[in-house]
Amino acid sequence: MPNDTISVQNLLRPITPKGTDRRAWSIPLGGVWLPFFTATNTTGQTAIPAEALGAPLRLAREKDGTPRFSEKGTPVVRVVKDLADQVRIVRENFAAGLQAHAEAVKIAMPDEYNAQVEAAHKAGVPVQEGDMKALQDYMAARAEAQAEAAKAAQPERVPVAA
């Protein structure tokens, strides 16, 4: 049986995506999920029906059984529930694994972790202040432009002699 561990180094290494493929959780269905779940079925870790692996995309249907169409008039296609449920489980477990890793590092290296948090905070303050200044400058310029437009839109009043 292949090694089931996924190293942090491999997760952080960029890999260029090849081609286009329908995605589930932003991961290619045909290129990643189907081979992965076929492998987990092979090793007995999952029991996803062959029908779901063989036809992973299904026409979405309304409650009355008729095909569902988008507002643009194209048929809506969904990932079959058996696969979508497994992808959800992987996603939840992945997030839990990331949280567990962060907690383990916090416990093993508290001073270094806290130093990273402090450095990130200090580095982020000027960025946040710059964004706030840019937003305030934009809002002030917009308010000034609106005031000038309103002033220009008002008819000029000429005093009337009585």
Secondary structure, DSSP 8 states (H G I E B T S, - for coil): -------HHHHHS-----S---EETTEEIIIIIHHHHHHHHHTTS----HHHHHS-EEE-B-TTS-B-B-TTS-B-EEE-HHHHHHHHHHHHHHHHHHHHHHHHHHHH-HHHHHHHHHHHHHHHHHHHHHHHHHHHHHHHHHHHHHHHHHHHHS--------
